[in-house]
Every structure is written in C-alpha cells, then in structure tokens.
Amino acid sequence: MGGIALDPGQVKVLSNQAEITRQDVKAGPFTVDGRNVALGASQTAVVVRDAYGLETAVSTARLYVAPTLLRPGLSAWEIAAGQGR
C-alpha cells in the first residue's frame, strides 16, 4: 500500500479503523507494510498527517485476508468422485 506525501509527515495504516502501523515519510511517493491487516474482511486506509496536523486519506481498500490463500503462481484443485445411489 502506498501513496504520495506532498510534505514530510507521518503515515499510518488503519484496518477496520484500528491503527496497525505508523511511520515517518519524506515528501514524494511512499510505500508502507500492510502485513498486519486483520484476518477476514476488512476496510483499510492509508492516512497521511502533515506537519500542521492535517490528516488526509490517500488510499482506501476493502480487503479479504485468509491464512489459506495461495502464493502467486500456485493453484488448488479439488476432485470428488462417487457413485450415485
């Protein structure tokens, strides 16, 4: 997740309105680690706070995180067989 900070400031990532990470950023493009997002469905937001205390949401997303999701390049198959009665 990321965005662009117009001035140096602080960025925080919110998951379901709870802060999960915070870091200082310089002016310009930035990326933040969003690995601690809550499991299941969540609403995430990346919020930039400038030197004057003004907070701006630069990115929002609805995410679904599950520990059983596959890594990129992998696939899952399930085959069931049986005999009708």
C-alpha positions in Angstrom: 0.0 0.0 0.0 1.2 3.5 -0.6 0.6 7.0 -1.9 2.2 10.4 -2.3 3.0 12.7 0.5 3.0 16.4 -0.5 5.1 17.4 2.5 7.2 15.4 5.0 4.9 13.8 7.6 3.7 10.7 9.2 1.7 7.8 7.6 -0.5 5.4 9.4 -2.3 2.3 8.1 -5.8 1.6 9.6 -7.6 -1.7 9.4 -11.2 -1.5 10.5 -10.4 1.9 12.0 -7.7 0.4 14.2 -4.1 1.6 13.7 -1.8 -1.3 12.6 1.4 0.6 11.6 2.8 4.1 11.6 6.0 5.6 10.0 7.6 8.9 9.1 7.8 9.7 5.4 9.5 12.3 3.3 7.7 14.3 0.6 7.0 12.2 -2.5 5.9 8.6 -3.2 6.0 6.1 -0.4 5.0 2.5 0.4 4.0 1.0 3.7 3.9 -2.5 5.0 0.3 -3.8 5.4 1.1 -7.3 6.6 -0.7 -6.9 9.9 -4.1 -6.4 8.4 -6.9 -8.2 10.3 -7.9 -11.7 9.0 -11.2 -11.9 7.2 -12.9 -8.9 5.5 -11.6 -5.5 6.4 -11.6 -1.9 5.4 -8.1 -0.5 5.2 -7.0 3.1 4.9 -3.6 4.8 4.4 -3.7 8.2 6.1 -1.0 10.9 5.8 -0.6 13.5 8.6 1.4 16.6 7.6 3.5 18.9 9.8 0.4 21.0 10.6 -1.6 18.1 11.8 -3.9 17.8 8.8 -4.8 14.2 8.1 -5.7 13.0 4.6 -6.8 9.5 3.5 -4.7 8.9 0.4 -5.8 5.3 -0.2 -8.7 3.1 0.9 -9.4 -0.5 0.0 -11.7 -3.4 1.1 -9.5 -6.5 1.6 -10.1 -10.1 2.4 -7.2 -11.8 4.1 -7.1 -15.6 4.9 -4.1 -17.7 6.0 -5.1 -20.3 3.5 -4.6 -18.1 0.4 -2.1 -19.4 -2.1 1.2 -17.8 -3.1 1.3 -16.3 -6.6 1.8 -19.0 -9.2 0.2 -21.8 -7.3 -3.2 -23.3 -7.8 -5.6 -25.5 -5.9 -7.7 -28.3 -7.2 -10.3 -30.5 -5.6 -11.8 -33.5 -7.3 -14.6 -35.7 -5.8 -15.8 -39.0 -7.2 -18.6 -41.3 -6.1 -21.4 -43.5 -7.2 -25.0 -42.4 -7.3 -27.5 -44.4 -5.3 
